[in-house]
Amino acid sequence: MTFIVIGFICFLPFPVPRWADAHYQYMKRHNLLDSNGDPLPQSQWPESDGAPTDDPEEKEP
């Protein structure tokens, strides 16, 4: 019965806290947030100097 209740709660549209939100943590690691913790508009994203442009796992041998 407990698993049914937990499973039902997972389908409800409750917001996820920022510490558990994967998208927010990605933006935090890549400096895509302003001083309030809100996402920056894409026009203000910093240029990524060290980030690879291609995914090395997608390259064919």
N, C-alpha and C positions, 0 to 999 in steps of 0.2 A: 504494500500500500504506500509506503514511503517513497519508493522509486517512481510510482505513478504520479504522486504529488510533485516530486522534484521535476519529473519529465514535463508535466503540464506547465509548471512555472517557467521552464526554459523557453517555452513558446510565446510567453507574454512579452509585450514590447517594453520591458523595463530598460532604462538606460544603464549601460555598463559604466562602472566607475573608471576614471582616467587611468588609475594604476593597473587596471586589468584590460584596458582597451588596446588591442594590438596596433590599430591604425594610429592612435594617439602616441604610443610609445615609439613607433617608427618615425613619426614627425618630430618628436622630441629629440631622438638621436641624430637626426639630420638637420637640426636647426631650422625647422619649418614652422615654428611657433613664435608668436609675439611675446611681449613681456607679461601679458595676462594669461598666456597659455592657450590662446585662440589661434587657429590655423591662419597662416599668412596667405594672401592671395597669390596665385601662381606667378603673377608678374613680379613679385617681390622675393621669390625664392632665390637663395644664393647659388652661384655657379659652383658646381661640384668639380673640384680640381682632381681629386684622387679617386673618384668613383669610376669604375669601368663603365663604358657605354654599352657593351655587350655582355650578356650572361655567358660565362665560359662553359657552362653545362649545356647550352643550346648549340654550341659549335659542333659541326660534324667532322669526324677525323679524316 
